[in-house]
Amino acid sequence: MQERMEESGLGRLPQYAPLANPYVPYQSCGAATYPAKRGVVRGTLFPGLDLPFLGMVNEGELPNLPLHELQALSFAITELGLYLDTHTDDTEALELFRRYVALYEDGAAQYQEKYGPLRLQCAGKNGRYNWLQSPWPWEYDAKQED
């Protein structure tokens, strides 16, 4: 068997190789959450999962621009969706999920009306293909947002 593994190009472990012991923290229902804009910067919506690597903490903030608001809401929706996959009875999380989805949908509609499509799938909705319309969303600065 060992010879076949070596011939196939598969690696092999030494006889007494140490193995990793992974640990995945489990969240209880009713887990506390960061606001969406803080969660996207911290990399998690849940303070209980916020385990800074080597004690480094990202305390930065996203600029207060419509596209960044949508980015934060999208992140929060994804995080809550993953949480709700394993905590289907958490009604508070479900309500927060619904609230963020409604905010995202309203914000995306307003953004697309003012600046153009956010996704390629929305590029032909106004009777013409407008995906490559300039300027691109990241070319706007805070002064143009007012």
TIRO-2110 file (N, C-alpha, C; in Angstrom, 1 decimal):
// TIRO-2110
0.8, -1.2, 0.0, N, 1, A
0.0, 0.0, 0.0, CA, 1, A
0.9, 1.3, 0.0, C, 1, A
1.9, 1.3, 0.9, N, 2, A
2.8, 2.4, 1.0, CA, 2, A
3.5, 2.7, -0.4, C, 2, A
3.9, 1.7, -1.0, N, 3, A
4.6, 1.8, -2.3, CA, 3, A
3.6, 2.4, -3.4, C, 3, A
2.4, 2.0, -3.4, N, 4, A
1.4, 2.5, -4.3, CA, 4, A
1.2, 4.0, -4.1, C, 4, A
1.1, 4.4, -2.8, N, 5, A
0.9, 5.9, -2.5, CA, 5, A
2.1, 6.7, -3.1, C, 5, A
3.3, 6.2, -2.8, N, 6, A
4.5, 6.9, -3.3, CA, 6, A
4.6, 7.0, -4.8, C, 6, A
4.2, 5.9, -5.5, N, 7, A
4.2, 5.8, -6.9, CA, 7, A
3.1, 6.8, -7.5, C, 7, A
2.0, 6.9, -6.8, N, 8, A
1.0, 7.8, -7.4, CA, 8, A
1.2, 9.3, -7.2, C, 8, A
2.3, 9.6, -6.5, N, 9, A
2.7, 11.0, -6.2, CA, 9, A
2.0, 11.6, -5.0, C, 9, A
1.3, 10.8, -4.2, N, 10, A
0.7, 11.2, -3.0, CA, 10, A
1.7, 11.3, -1.9, C, 10, A
1.7, 12.3, -1.0, N, 11, A
2.6, 12.3, 0.1, CA, 11, A
2.3, 11.3, 1.1, C, 11, A
3.2, 11.2, 2.1, N, 12, A
2.9, 10.3, 3.2, CA, 12, A
3.3, 11.0, 4.5, C, 12, A
2.7, 10.6, 5.6, N, 13, A
3.1, 11.1, 6.9, CA, 13, A
4.1, 10.2, 7.6, C, 13, A
5.0, 10.8, 8.4, N, 14, A
5.9, 10.0, 9.2, CA, 14, A
5.0, 9.2, 10.1, C, 14, A
5.6, 8.2, 10.7, N, 15, A
4.8, 7.2, 11.5, CA, 15, A
4.1, 7.9, 12.7, C, 15, A
4.8, 8.9, 13.3, N, 16, A
4.2, 9.6, 14.5, CA, 16, A
4.0, 11.1, 14.2, C, 16, A
3.4, 11.4, 13.1, N, 17, A
3.2, 12.8, 12.7, CA, 17, A
2.2, 13.5, 13.7, C, 17, A
2.5, 14.7, 14.1, N, 18, A
1.5, 15.4, 14.9, CA, 18, A
0.4, 15.9, 14.0, C, 18, A
-0.8, 15.8, 14.4, N, 19, A
-1.9, 16.3, 13.7, CA, 19, A
-2.5, 17.6, 14.3, C, 19, A
-3.1, 18.4, 13.5, N, 20, A
-3.7, 19.6, 14.0, CA, 20, A
-5.0, 19.3, 14.7, C, 20, A
-5.3, 20.1, 15.6, N, 21, A
-6.6, 19.9, 16.3, CA, 21, A
-7.4, 21.2, 16.1, C, 21, A
-8.3, 21.2, 15.0, N, 22, A
-9.0, 22.5, 14.7, CA, 22, A
-10.0, 22.7, 15.8, C, 22, A
-10.3, 24.0, 16.0, N, 23, A
-11.4, 24.4, 16.9, CA, 23, A
-12.2, 25.4, 16.2, C, 23, A
-13.5, 25.2, 16.1, N, 24, A
-14.4, 26.2, 15.5, CA, 24, A
-15.4, 26.6, 16.6, C, 24, A
-15.3, 27.9, 17.0, N, 25, A
-16.2, 28.3, 18.1, CA, 25, A
-17.7, 28.2, 17.6, C, 25, A
-18.5, 27.7, 18.5, N, 26, A
-19.9, 27.6, 18.2, CA, 26, A
-20.7, 28.7, 18.9, C, 26, A
-21.6, 29.3, 18.1, N, 27, A
-22.3, 30.5, 18.6, CA, 27, A
-23.6, 30.0, 19.2, C, 27, A
-24.0, 30.6, 20.3, N, 28, A
-25.3, 30.3, 20.9, CA, 28, A
-26.4, 31.2, 20.2, C, 28, A
-27.6, 30.8, 20.3, N, 29, A
-28.7, 31.7, 19.7, CA, 29, A
-28.7, 33.0, 20.4, C, 29, A
-29.0, 34.0, 19.7, N, 30, A
-29.0, 35.4, 20.3, CA, 30, A
-27.7, 36.0, 20.4, C, 30, A
-26.8, 35.6, 19.5, N, 31, A
-25.4, 36.1, 19.5, CA, 31, A
-25.4, 37.6, 19.2, C, 31, A
-24.6, 38.3, 19.9, N, 32, A
-24.5, 39.8, 19.7, CA, 32, A
-23.9, 40.1, 18.3, C, 32, A
-24.2, 41.2, 17.8, N, 33, A
-23.7, 41.6, 16.5, CA, 33, A
-23.1, 43.0, 16.5, C, 33, A
-22.2, 43.2, 15.6, N, 34, A
-21.7, 44.6, 15.4, CA, 34, A
-22.6, 45.3, 14.4, C, 34, A
-22.7, 46.6, 14.3, N, 35, A
-23.3, 47.3, 13.2, CA, 35, A
-22.7, 46.8, 11.9, C, 35, A
-23.4, 46.9, 10.8, N, 36, A
-22.9, 46.4, 9.5, CA, 36, A
-21.6, 47.0, 9.2, C, 36, A
-21.5, 48.4, 9.3, N, 37, A
-20.2, 49.1, 8.9, CA, 37, A
-19.0, 48.7, 9.7, C, 37, A
-19.2, 48.3, 11.0, N, 38, A
-18.1, 47.9, 11.8, CA, 38, A
-17.8, 46.5, 11.5, C, 38, A
-18.8, 45.6, 11.3, N, 39, A
-18.5, 44.2, 11.0, CA, 39, A
-17.7, 44.0, 9.7, C, 39, A
-18.0, 44.8, 8.7, N, 40, A
-17.3, 44.6, 7.4, CA, 40, A
-15.8, 44.9, 7.6, C, 40, A
-15.5, 45.9, 8.4, N, 41, A
-14.1, 46.2, 8.7, CA, 41, A
-13.4, 45.2, 9.6, C, 41, A
-14.1, 44.7, 10.6, N, 42, A
-13.6, 43.7, 11.5, CA, 42, A
-13.5, 42.3, 10.9, C, 42, A
-14.3, 42.0, 9.8, N, 43, A
-14.2, 40.7, 9.1, CA, 43, A
-15.2, 39.8, 9.7, C, 43, A
-16.1, 40.2, 10.6, N, 44, A
-17.1, 39.3, 11.1, CA, 44, A
-18.2, 40.3, 11.7, C, 44, A
-19.4, 39.8, 11.6, N, 45, A
-20.5, 40.6, 12.2, CA, 45, A
-20.7, 40.3, 13.7, C, 45, A
-20.0, 39.2, 14.1, N, 46, A
-20.2, 38.7, 15.5, CA, 46, A
-19.0, 38.9, 16.4, C, 46, A
-19.1, 39.7, 17.4, N, 47, A
-18.0, 40.0, 18.3, CA, 47, A
-17.5, 38.7, 18.9, C, 47, A
-18.3, 37.7, 19.1, N, 48, A
-17.8, 36.4, 19.7, CA, 48, A
-16.9, 35.7, 18.8, C, 48, A
-16.9, 36.0, 17.5, N, 49, A
-16.0, 35.3, 16.5, CA, 49, A
-14.8, 36.2, 16.2, C, 49, A
-14.8, 37.4, 16.7, N, 50, A
-13.8, 38.4, 16.4, CA, 50, A
-12.5, 38.1, 17.2, C, 50, A
-11.7, 37.2, 16.7, N, 51, A
-10.5, 36.8, 17.3, CA, 51, A
-9.3, 37.4, 16.6, C, 51, A
-8.8, 38.5, 17.0, N, 52, A
-7.7, 39.2, 16.2, CA, 52, A
-6.5, 38.3, 16.2, C, 52, A
-5.9, 38.3, 15.0, N, 53, A
-4.6, 37.5, 14.8, CA, 53, A
-3.5, 38.3, 15.4, C, 53, A
-2.7, 37.6, 16.3, N, 54, A
-1.6, 38.2, 16.9, CA, 54, A
-1.9, 39.5, 17.6, C, 54, A
-3.1, 39.6, 18.1, N, 55, A
-3.5, 40.8, 18.8, CA, 55, A
-3.8, 42.0, 18.0, C, 55, A
-3.7, 41.9, 16.7, N, 56, A
-3.9, 43.1, 15.8, CA, 56, A
-5.4, 43.2, 15.6, C, 56, A
-5.8, 44.5, 15.7, N, 57, A
-7.3, 44.8, 15.6, CA, 57, A
-7.4, 45.9, 14.5, C, 57, A
-8.3, 45.6, 13.6, N, 58, A
-8.6, 46.6, 12.5, CA, 58, A
-9.6, 47.6, 13.1, C, 58, A
-9.2, 48.8, 13.4, N, 59, A
-10.2, 49.8, 13.9, CA, 59, A
-10.5, 50.8, 12.8, C, 59, A
-10.2, 50.6, 11.6, N, 60, A
-10.5, 51.5, 10.5, CA, 60, A
-12.0, 51.6, 10.2, C, 60, A
-12.3, 52.5, 9.4, N, 61, A
-13.7, 52.7, 9.0, CA, 61, A
-13.8, 52.9, 7.5, C, 61, A
-14.9, 52.5, 7.0, N, 62, A
-15.2, 52.7, 5.6, CA, 62, A
-15.6, 54.2, 5.4, C, 62, A
-15.3, 54.8, 4.3, N, 63, A
-15.8, 56.1, 4.0, CA, 63, A
-17.3, 56.1, 4.0, C, 63, A
-17.9, 57.2, 4.3, N, 64, A
-19.4, 57.3, 4.3, CA, 64, A
-19.9, 57.6, 2.9, C, 64, A
-19.8, 56.6, 2.0, N, 65, A
-20.3, 56.8, 0.6, CA, 65, A
-21.3, 55.7, 0.4, C, 65, A
-22.3, 56.0, -0.5, N, 66, A
-23.4, 55.0, -0.8, CA, 66, A
-22.9, 53.6, -1.2, C, 66, A
-21.8, 53.5, -2.0, N, 67, A
-21.3, 52.2, -2.4, CA, 67, A
-20.8, 51.4, -1.2, C, 67, A
-20.1, 52.1, -0.2, N, 68, A
-19.6, 51.5, 0.9, CA, 68, A
-20.8, 51.0, 1.9, C, 68, A
-21.8, 51.8, 1.9, N, 69, A
-23.0, 51.4, 2.7, CA, 69, A
-23.6, 50.1, 2.2, C, 69, A
-23.7, 50.0, 0.9, N, 70, A
-24.2, 48.8, 0.2, CA, 70, A
-23.2, 47.6, 0.5, C, 70, A
-21.9, 47.9, 0.4, N, 71, A
-20.9, 46.9, 0.7, CA, 71, A
-21.1, 46.3, 2.1, C, 71, A
-21.3, 47.2, 3.1, N, 72, A
-21.4, 46.8, 4.5, CA, 72, A
-22.7, 46.0, 4.7, C, 72, A
-23.8, 46.5, 4.0, N, 73, A
-25.1, 45.7, 4.2, CA, 73, A
-25.0, 44.4, 3.5, C, 73, A
-24.4, 44.3, 2.4, N, 74, A
-24.2, 43.0, 1.7, CA, 74, A
-23.4, 42.0, 2.6, C, 74, A
-22.3, 42.5, 3.2, N, 75, A
-21.5, 41.7, 4.1, CA, 75, A
-22.4, 41.2, 5.3, C, 75, A
-23.1, 42.1, 5.9, N, 76, A
-24.0, 41.7, 7.0, CA, 76, A
-25.0, 40.7, 6.6, C, 76, A
-25.6, 40.8, 5.5, N, 77, A
-26.6, 39.9, 5.0, CA, 77, A
-26.0, 38.5, 4.8, C, 77, A
-24.8, 38.5, 4.2, N, 78, A
-24.1, 37.2, 4.1, CA, 78, A
-23.8, 36.5, 5.4, C, 78, A
-23.2, 37.3, 6.3, N, 79, A
-22.9, 36.8, 7.7, CA, 79, A
-24.1, 36.3, 8.4, C, 79, A
-25.2, 37.1, 8.3, N, 80, A
-26.4, 36.6, 9.0, CA, 80, A
-27.0, 35.4, 8.3, C, 80, A
-26.9, 35.3, 7.0, N, 81, A
-27.4, 34.1, 6.3, CA, 81, A
-26.6, 32.9, 6.8, C, 81, A
-25.3, 33.0, 6.9, N, 82, A
-24.5, 31.8, 7.4, CA, 82, A
-24.9, 31.5, 8.8, C, 82, A
-25.1, 32.5, 9.6, N, 83, A
-25.5, 32.2, 11.0, CA, 83, A
-26.9, 31.5, 11.1, C, 83, A
-27.8, 32.0, 10.3, N, 84, A
-29.2, 31.5, 10.3, CA, 84, A
-29.2, 30.1, 9.7, C, 84, A
-28.2, 29.7, 8.9, N, 85, A
-28.1, 28.3, 8.4, CA, 85, A
-28.1, 27.3, 9.6, C, 85, A
-27.4, 27.7, 10.7, N, 86, A
-27.3, 26.8, 11.8, CA, 86, A
-28.1, 27.2, 13.0, C, 86, A
-28.8, 28.4, 13.0, N, 87, A
-29.6, 28.9, 14.1, CA, 87, A
-31.0, 29.4, 13.5, C, 87, A
-31.7, 28.5, 12.9, N, 88, A
-32.9, 28.8, 12.2, CA, 88, A
-34.0, 29.3, 13.1, C, 88, A
-33.9, 29.1, 14.4, N, 89, A
-34.9, 29.6, 15.3, CA, 89, A
-34.6, 30.9, 16.0, C, 89, A
-33.5, 31.6, 15.6, N, 90, A
-33.2, 32.9, 16.2, CA, 90, A
-34.0, 34.0, 15.5, C, 90, A
-35.1, 34.3, 16.1, N, 91, A
-36.0, 35.3, 15.5, CA, 91, A
-35.4, 36.7, 15.4, C, 91, A
-34.5, 37.1, 16.4, N, 92, A
-33.9, 38.4, 16.4, CA, 92, A
-33.0, 38.5, 15.2, C, 92, A
-32.2, 37.4, 15.0, N, 93, A
-31.3, 37.4, 13.8, CA, 93, A
-32.0, 37.5, 12.5, C, 93, A
-33.1, 36.8, 12.4, N, 94, A
-33.9, 36.8, 11.2, CA, 94, A
-34.5, 38.1, 11.0, C, 94, A
-35.0, 38.8, 12.0, N, 95, A
-35.5, 40.2, 11.9, CA, 95, A
-34.4, 41.1, 11.4, C, 95, A
-33.2, 41.0, 12.0, N, 96, A
-32.1, 41.9, 11.5, CA, 96, A
-31.7, 41.6, 10.1, C, 96, A
-31.8, 40.3, 9.7, N, 97, A
-31.5, 39.9, 8.3, CA, 97, A
-32.5, 40.6, 7.4, C, 97, A
-33.8, 40.5, 7.7, N, 98, A
-34.8, 41.1, 6.9, CA, 98, A
-34.7, 42.6, 6.8, C, 98, A
-34.3, 43.2, 7.9, N, 99, A
-34.1, 44.7, 7.9, CA, 99, A
-33.0, 45.1, 7.0, C, 99, A
-31.8, 44.3, 7.1, N, 100, A
-30.7, 44.6, 6.3, CA, 100, A
-31.0, 44.4, 4.8, C, 100, A
-31.8, 43.3, 4.5, N, 101, A
-32.2, 43.1, 3.1, CA, 101, A
-33.0, 44.2, 2.6, C, 101, A
-34.0, 44.7, 3.3, N, 102, A
-34.8, 45.8, 2.9, CA, 102, A
-34.0, 47.1, 2.7, C, 102, A
-33.0, 47.3, 3.6, N, 103, A
-32.2, 48.5, 3.5, CA, 103, A
-31.3, 48.4, 2.2, C, 103, A
-30.8, 47.2, 2.0, N, 104, A
-29.9, 46.9, 0.8, CA, 104, A
-30.7, 47.2, -0.5, C, 104, A
-31.9, 46.6, -0.5, N, 105, A
-32.7, 46.7, -1.8, CA, 105, A
-33.1, 48.1, -2.0, C, 105, A
-33.5, 48.9, -1.0, N, 106, A
-33.8, 50.3, -1.2, CA, 106, A
-32.6, 51.1, -1.6, C, 106, A
-31.5, 50.8, -0.9, N, 107, A
-30.2, 51.5, -1.2, CA, 107, A
-29.7, 51.2, -2.6, C, 107, A
-29.8, 50.0, -3.0, N, 108, A
-29.3, 49.6, -4.4, CA, 108, A
-30.2, 50.2, -5.4, C, 108, A
-31.5, 50.3, -5.2, N, 109, A
-32.4, 50.9, -6.2, CA, 109, A
-32.1, 52.4, -6.3, C, 109, A
-31.9, 53.1, -5.2, N, 110, A
-31.5, 54.5, -5.3, CA, 110, A
-30.1, 54.7, -5.9, C, 110, A
-29.2, 53.8, -5.6, N, 111, A
-27.8, 53.9, -6.2, CA, 111, A
-27.9, 53.8, -7.7, C, 111, A
-28.6, 52.7, -8.1, N, 112, A
-28.7, 52.4, -9.6, CA, 112, A
-29.4, 53.5, -10.3, C, 112, A
-30.4, 54.1, -9.7, N, 113, A
-31.1, 55.2, -10.3, CA, 113, A
-30.2, 56.4, -10.6, C, 113, A
-29.3, 56.7, -9.6, N, 114, A
-28.4, 57.8, -9.7, CA, 114, A
-27.1, 57.6, -10.4, C, 114, A
-26.5, 56.4, -10.3, N, 115, A
-25.2, 56.1, -10.8, CA, 115, A
-25.1, 55.0, -11.9, C, 115, A
-26.2, 54.2, -12.0, N, 116, A
-26.1, 53.1, -13.0, CA, 116, A
-26.1, 51.8, -12.3, C, 116, A
-26.0, 50.7, -13.1, N, 117, A
-26.1, 49.4, -12.6, CA, 117, A
-25.0, 49.0, -11.6, C, 117, A
-25.4, 48.2, -10.6, N, 118, A
-24.4, 47.7, -9.7, CA, 118, A
-23.9, 46.3, -10.1, C, 118, A
-24.7, 45.6, -10.8, N, 119, A
-24.4, 44.2, -11.3, CA, 119, A
-24.6, 44.2, -12.8, C, 119, A
-23.9, 43.3, -13.4, N, 120, A
-24.0, 43.2, -14.9, CA, 120, A
-25.4, 42.8, -15.3, C, 120, A
-26.1, 42.0, -14.4, N, 121, A
-27.4, 41.5, -14.7, CA, 121, A
-28.4, 42.7, -14.8, C, 121, A
-28.1, 43.8, -14.3, N, 122, A
-29.0, 45.0, -14.3, CA, 122, A
-28.6, 46.0, -15.4, C, 122, A
-27.7, 45.7, -16.3, N, 123, A
-27.1, 46.6, -17.3, CA, 123, A
-28.1, 46.9, -18.4, C, 123, A
-29.1, 46.1, -18.7, N, 124, A
-29.9, 46.3, -19.8, CA, 124, A
-31.3, 46.7, -19.5, C, 124, A
-31.6, 47.0, -18.3, N, 125, A
-33.0, 47.3, -17.8, CA, 125, A
-33.6, 48.5, -18.4, C, 125, A
-32.9, 49.5, -18.7, N, 126, A
-33.4, 50.8, -19.2, CA, 126, A
-33.5, 50.8, -20.7, C, 126, A
-33.6, 49.7, -21.4, N, 127, A
-33.8, 49.7, -22.8, CA, 127, A
-32.4, 49.8, -23.6, C, 127, A
-31.3, 50.0, -22.9, N, 128, A
-30.0, 50.0, -23.5, CA, 128, A
-29.0, 49.4, -22.6, C, 128, A
-27.9, 48.9, -23.2, N, 129, A
-26.8, 48.3, -22.4, CA, 129, A
-26.0, 49.4, -21.8, C, 129, A
-25.9, 49.6, -20.5, N, 130, A
-25.2, 50.7, -19.9, CA, 130, A
-24.2, 50.3, -18.9, C, 130, A
-23.6, 49.2, -19.1, N, 131, A
-22.6, 48.7, -18.1, CA, 131, A
-21.3, 49.5, -18.2, C, 131, A
-20.8, 49.8, -19.3, N, 132, A
-19.5, 50.5, -19.5, CA, 132, A
-19.6, 52.0, -19.5, C, 132, A
-20.7, 52.5, -18.9, N, 133, A
-20.9, 53.9, -18.8, CA, 133, A
-19.9, 54.5, -17.8, C, 133, A
-19.3, 55.6, -18.1, N, 134, A
-18.3, 56.2, -17.2, CA, 134, A
-19.0, 57.3, -16.5, C, 134, A
-18.6, 57.7, -15.3, N, 135, A
-17.5, 57.2, -14.5, CA, 135, A
-17.9, 55.9, -13.8, C, 135, A
-17.0, 55.1, -13.4, N, 136, A
-17.2, 53.9, -12.6, CA, 136, A
-17.5, 54.3, -11.2, C, 136, A
-18.1, 53.4, -10.4, N, 137, A
-18.5, 53.8, -9.0, CA, 137, A
-17.3, 54.2, -8.2, C, 137, A
-16.2, 53.6, -8.3, N, 138, A
-15.0, 53.9, -7.5, CA, 138, A
-14.3, 55.2, -7.9, C, 138, A
-14.8, 55.8, -9.0, N, 139, A
-14.2, 57.1, -9.5, CA, 139, A
-14.9, 58.3, -8.9, C, 139, A
-16.0, 58.0, -8.1, N, 140, A
-16.7, 59.1, -7.5, CA, 140, A
-15.9, 59.5, -6.2, C, 140, A
-15.9, 60.7, -5.8, N, 141, A
-15.3, 61.1, -4.6, CA, 141, A
-16.4, 61.7, -3.7, C, 141, A
-16.1, 61.9, -2.4, N, 142, A
-17.1, 62.4, -1.5, CA, 142, A
-17.7, 63.7, -1.9, C, 142, A
-17.0, 64.6, -2.6, N, 143, A
-17.6, 65.9, -3.0, CA, 143, A
-18.7, 65.7, -4.1, C, 143, A
-18.5, 64.7, -4.9, N, 144, A
-19.5, 64.4, -5.9, CA, 144, A
-20.8, 63.7, -5.4, C, 144, A
-20.7, 63.2, -4.2, N, 145, A
-21.8, 62.4, -3.6, CA, 145, A
-22.9, 63.3, -3.0, C, 145, A
-22.6, 64.6, -2.8, N, 146, A
-23.6, 65.5, -2.2, CA, 146, A
-24.7, 65.9, -3.1, C, 146, A
END
